[in-house]
Amino acid sequence: MAESKAWVFSERGLPWDVLNLRSQPVPTLPPPLPLPKDVPNPEEWIVVKVAFAGLNPGAIFQMTLVPPFIRKPTCVPEMDFSGTVIDVWHHDDKSGSAQSKRFNKGDKVLAMLPASHTLPTGTGALAEYVRIPARYAVKKPEGVSFADGAGCLLPGLTARQLVNESGAKTGDRVLVNAASGGIGSLVVQMLRKVVGPGGYIVGICSGTNVELVKSLGADEVIDYTQHDPLSNHLTEKFSSNPFNTIIDTLGHQALYLASPSYLVVDGNYSSVGIKPPTFFVPDFLRAVLQMKLNEWWPVSPWLGGVGRRWLGTSMMSPTLEDRQAVADMLGRGDMRLVKDSIWPFEETKEAYRKLGGLHARGKILVKVDDQVGNDDFLPYKGSAIKYSPSQCPAPKELPGLLLSCETLEQCQEFHYNSSRRAVMPVTVCLENSLSVEADTYVFPVESIEEEYWDDWELPSEEPVSDMSIIADEDFTEDDSMSADLPIEDQKVCTPL
C-alpha cells in the first residue's frame, strides 16, 4: 500500500516539542463510515496531493490547548493548503436527485478545513495526501501559484470578516494594527478598495515593514517600536481627527482601552481577539475571559465600560461561497499574498518556531511537495544580477527580464496575476542614473529557458533604466529550480 508522510501530534504541547514526522497509508475513497459530524450525509469527496500548506497561529493553540478526549488521539495539524486532485468520489444516489460534481482528477485546488473537521477526524494540511469533503475546496484560479493559494484562504476569510464587521465605508479613516502580518497585510488591501481614494488608512507595524505596508495601500504607517506606550502617541496625533473604525489583527488590549482618545464615539474596534502572552492554558483562558468581558460588558463608561464597541471576529464555519470569494479576489489581482518565508516539509518544526514569535512579515508556508512548482517559478538556469536601490552609474548593458522584488526567491516565484511586481522584458542600460525603491534582479535572456519567451516579445534595444550593481551575496537555492542559481559577482559602485 502506498504511503504518505505527515506531521502528527498526540500530546499537548508546542509544535516543535510534540510534532513527529510519520508515514501512513495514502487515504482512499469512498470515505470510511461513519461520516464525520460536520459532513453527516454522503456528498462529493476528494483526495488531494498537497503542494503547499499555510501555517496559522490557531494551530499552535490547538496543539497546546485541546485535550485528547475532545479530538482524535492522533492529529495532523493545519487547515490551509493547495494541491492537485488525484481521486474523486460521488455518492450513488438511487433517489435520482442531482449531486454536486465540482471536481475531476487533475484539478488544482485551494482548501481550508474548519476545526470542526480537523479535530474530530485528525485530518490536517501537513500531510502529503489529504482526503476531504469537496465542500471545503475551490479551484485554484489561473495565474495564482500554489504557494499563494495555500496562504490565502484562512487569513483572507478572517480579513474579509474583520473589514465587513468593522463597518468601514467610503471616505473613512481607519487604523490597522499589525498591518504587515498575514491577516493585516490583506486587511490593508481590502480596506483600500472599501474606503476609496478619499479614505485614509494608517497602519501600525515595525520599522522594517513600513515600506511594505505603504505598498499595500496604507497612506501612513507608524513604527510601534518608536513609541512606548503606543496609545499615547496615537492620542497625541489623532485625538483631534479620530478614526471612524479600528481593525486590530493582533489583539492588543491596551489599544482598545485607550481607543476613546482616537476613535469616534460610534466607531467599532474590530479585533481578532486578545493576544495572550504565551500559548499555554492559563494565559489563553485569561485572554478568552477578557474577550468575553469586552463583548458582554456595557459600552457606557458610566457602567464601567470602555466607551467604544469591541467586536471579536472568529472564522469557525465559512461557507463555500466565502472561500470562493477570497480565491476570486486573489485571482483578479485585488489582493496579493505577502510571504514571510517558505520552508521545506522536513523543517516544519523550525517554521513553527518562526510563527510562534508572532512577528512574521506576511504568511509562513511549508512546501510539502518538493516536485511541484515548476510552473510557479521562473524557468531560469543561469546567473542573476542584483541592482540595489541607490543611484550609481555602471558601464554595462544587459538585455533580460527585470523583476523588482525584495529577494531572489521572490523573483523566482513570481506569477502573472495577484502580484504588483514589475514583470517585463527589458534592456537595462546602465549609462544613465535612476533611483529605485526595491532591489531589482535582471535575468539575462540567455539564462531563461526558451519556451518562457513564447509569451513575451523579446527585449527591445532601447535603454530602460539604471541601477547600481551590488556585490555577490549568499542566497538560499531552491531545489525546485532547474539548475544552480548563483548571483553574478559584480563590483560595488559608489553612489552619486
ChimeraX attribute file (.defattr): number of C-alpha atoms within 10 A of each C-alpha:
attribute: neighborCount
match mode: 1-to-1
recipient: residues
	/A:1	6
	/A:2	8
	/A:3	13
	/A:4	16
	/A:5	17
	/A:6	25
	/A:7	24
	/A:8	22
	/A:9	22
	/A:10	18
	/A:11	19
	/A:12	19
	/A:13	19
	/A:14	22
	/A:15	26
	/A:16	15
	/A:17	11
	/A:18	16
	/A:19	22
	/A:20	16
	/A:21	17
	/A:22	13
	/A:23	15
	/A:24	15
	/A:25	11
	/A:26	17
	/A:27	19
	/A:28	16
	/A:29	14
	/A:30	17
	/A:31	18
	/A:32	9
	/A:33	7
	/A:34	8
	/A:35	12
	/A:36	16
	/A:37	11
	/A:38	14
	/A:39	13
	/A:40	10
	/A:41	11
	/A:42	16
	/A:43	17
	/A:44	20
	/A:45	24
	/A:46	28
	/A:47	25
	/A:48	29
	/A:49	25
	/A:50	26
	/A:51	29
	/A:52	34
	/A:53	35
	/A:54	27
	/A:55	27
	/A:56	22
	/A:57	14
	/A:58	14
	/A:59	18
	/A:60	22
	/A:61	19
	/A:62	20
	/A:63	24
	/A:64	19
	/A:65	19
	/A:66	15
	/A:67	14
	/A:68	16
	/A:69	8
	/A:70	9
	/A:71	19
	/A:72	16
	/A:73	15
	/A:74	16
	/A:75	23
	/A:76	25
	/A:77	28
	/A:78	26
	/A:79	25
	/A:80	27
	/A:81	37
	/A:82	33
	/A:83	30
	/A:84	23
	/A:85	22
	/A:86	17
	/A:87	20
	/A:88	22
	/A:89	20
	/A:90	16
	/A:91	13
	/A:92	11
	/A:93	11
	/A:94	6
	/A:95	6
	/A:96	7
	/A:97	8
	/A:98	7
	/A:99	13
	/A:100	12
	/A:101	13
	/A:102	14
	/A:103	20
	/A:104	14
	/A:105	13
	/A:106	14
	/A:107	16
	/A:108	23
	/A:109	24
	/A:110	31
	/A:111	31
	/A:112	28
	/A:113	24
	/A:114	19
	/A:115	23
	/A:116	15
	/A:117	20
	/A:118	22
	/A:119	21
	/A:120	19
	/A:121	19
	/A:122	18
	/A:123	23
	/A:124	29
	/A:125	30
	/A:126	29
	/A:127	30
	/A:128	23
	/A:129	28
	/A:130	23
	/A:131	23
	/A:132	24
	/A:133	21
	/A:134	22
	/A:135	20
	/A:136	19
	/A:137	26
	/A:138	23
	/A:139	20
	/A:140	25
	/A:141	20
	/A:142	14
	/A:143	18
	/A:144	22
	/A:145	23
	/A:146	26
	/A:147	28
	/A:148	27
	/A:149	28
	/A:150	31
	/A:151	30
	/A:152	31
	/A:153	28
	/A:154	27
	/A:155	25
	/A:156	27
	/A:157	23
	/A:158	23
	/A:159	28
	/A:160	21
	/A:161	19
	/A:162	29
	/A:163	21
	/A:164	15
	/A:165	17
	/A:166	22
	/A:167	16
	/A:168	22
	/A:169	18
	/A:170	15
	/A:171	15
	/A:172	20
	/A:173	20
	/A:174	27
	/A:175	27
	/A:176	26
	/A:177	25
	/A:178	27
	/A:179	34
	/A:180	32
	/A:181	26
	/A:182	28
	/A:183	27
	/A:184	29
	/A:185	31
	/A:186	27
	/A:187	30
	/A:188	30
	/A:189	20
	/A:190	21
	/A:191	27
	/A:192	20
	/A:193	15
	/A:194	18
	/A:195	18
	/A:196	14
	/A:197	14
	/A:198	11
	/A:199	18
	/A:200	21
	/A:201	25
	/A:202	21
	/A:203	27
	/A:204	24
	/A:205	23
	/A:206	18
	/A:207	14
	/A:208	11
	/A:209	17
	/A:210	19
	/A:211	15
	/A:212	19
	/A:213	26
	/A:214	18
	/A:215	13
	/A:216	22
	/A:217	21
	/A:218	25
	/A:219	15
	/A:220	15
	/A:221	22
	/A:222	21
	/A:223	15
	/A:224	18
	/A:225	12
	/A:226	11
	/A:227	12
	/A:228	9
	/A:229	12
	/A:230	17
	/A:231	19
	/A:232	14
	/A:233	15
	/A:234	20
	/A:235	18
	/A:236	11
	/A:237	13
	/A:238	13
	/A:239	16
	/A:240	10
	/A:241	13
	/A:242	21
	/A:243	24
	/A:244	23
	/A:245	27
	/A:246	30
	/A:247	28
	/A:248	27
	/A:249	27
	/A:250	20
	/A:251	21
	/A:252	17
	/A:253	19
	/A:254	11
	/A:255	20
	/A:256	23
	/A:257	16
	/A:258	18
	/A:259	27
	/A:260	19
	/A:261	22
	/A:262	25
	/A:263	27
	/A:264	18
	/A:265	16
	/A:266	11
	/A:267	23
	/A:268	22
	/A:269	24
	/A:270	26
	/A:271	26
	/A:272	22
	/A:273	23
	/A:274	21
	/A:275	18
	/A:276	19
	/A:277	10
	/A:278	12
	/A:279	20
	/A:280	17
	/A:281	14
	/A:282	12
	/A:283	14
	/A:284	19
	/A:285	13
	/A:286	14
	/A:287	19
	/A:288	16
	/A:289	13
	/A:290	15
	/A:291	21
	/A:292	13
	/A:293	13
	/A:294	23
	/A:295	14
	/A:296	11
	/A:297	14
	/A:298	16
	/A:299	16
	/A:300	12
	/A:301	10
	/A:302	9
	/A:303	10
	/A:304	10
	/A:305	16
	/A:306	19
	/A:307	22
	/A:308	23
	/A:309	22
	/A:310	24
	/A:311	19
	/A:312	18
	/A:313	17
	/A:314	14
	/A:315	16
	/A:316	12
	/A:317	11
	/A:318	17
	/A:319	12
	/A:320	15
	/A:321	11
	/A:322	16
	/A:323	22
	/A:324	20
	/A:325	17
	/A:326	21
	/A:327	24
	/A:328	18
	/A:329	17
	/A:330	26
	/A:331	22
	/A:332	15
	/A:333	16
	/A:334	16
	/A:335	26
	/A:336	21
	/A:337	23
	/A:338	22
	/A:339	18
	/A:340	17
	/A:341	16
	/A:342	19
	/A:343	18
	/A:344	17
	/A:345	23
	/A:346	14
	/A:347	12
	/A:348	24
	/A:349	20
	/A:350	14
	/A:351	21
	/A:352	22
	/A:353	13
	/A:354	15
	/A:355	20
	/A:356	18
	/A:357	10
	/A:358	13
	/A:359	15
	/A:360	17
	/A:361	23
	/A:362	21
	/A:363	26
	/A:364	24
	/A:365	28
	/A:366	26
	/A:367	26
	/A:368	27
	/A:369	19
	/A:370	14
	/A:371	11
	/A:372	18
	/A:373	18
	/A:374	13
	/A:375	12
	/A:376	18
	/A:377	19
	/A:378	20
	/A:379	19
	/A:380	22
	/A:381	18
	/A:382	19
	/A:383	18
	/A:384	21
	/A:385	21
	/A:386	26
	/A:387	23
	/A:388	20
	/A:389	17
	/A:390	22
	/A:391	19
	/A:392	22
	/A:393	20
	/A:394	18
	/A:395	8
	/A:396	11
	/A:397	14
	/A:398	17
	/A:399	22
	/A:400	23
	/A:401	23
	/A:402	22
	/A:403	24
	/A:404	23
	/A:405	20
	/A:406	15
	/A:407	15
	/A:408	22
	/A:409	18
	/A:410	16
	/A:411	21
	/A:412	20
	/A:413	18
	/A:414	22
	/A:415	21
	/A:416	16
	/A:417	19
	/A:418	20
	/A:419	19
	/A:420	16
	/A:421	17
	/A:422	14
	/A:423	16
	/A:424	15
	/A:425	21
	/A:426	25
	/A:427	24
	/A:428	24
	/A:429	21
	/A:430	21
	/A:431	16
	/A:432	16
	/A:433	18
	/A:434	16
	/A:435	14
	/A:436	17
	/A:437	12
	/A:438	16
	/A:439	19
	/A:440	24
	/A:441	24
	/A:442	23
	/A:443	25
	/A:444	22
	/A:445	20
	/A:446	13
	/A:447	15
	/A:448	18
	/A:449	14
	/A:450	11
	/A:451	9
	/A:452	11
	/A:453	13
	/A:454	8
	/A:455	7
	/A:456	10
	/A:457	10
	/A:458	16
	/A:459	16
	/A:460	12
	/A:461	13
	/A:462	11
	/A:463	16
	/A:464	14
	/A:465	17
	/A:466	24
	/A:467	26
	/A:468	27
	/A:469	26
	/A:470	19
	/A:471	16
	/A:472	15
	/A:473	11
	/A:474	7
	/A:475	12
	/A:476	9
	/A:477	13
	/A:478	14
	/A:479	12
	/A:480	13
	/A:481	17
	/A:482	15
	/A:483	13
	/A:484	13
	/A:485	20
	/A:486	17
	/A:487	18
	/A:488	14
	/A:489	15
	/A:490	14
	/A:491	11
	/A:492	15
	/A:493	17
	/A:494	12
	/A:495	10
	/A:496	9
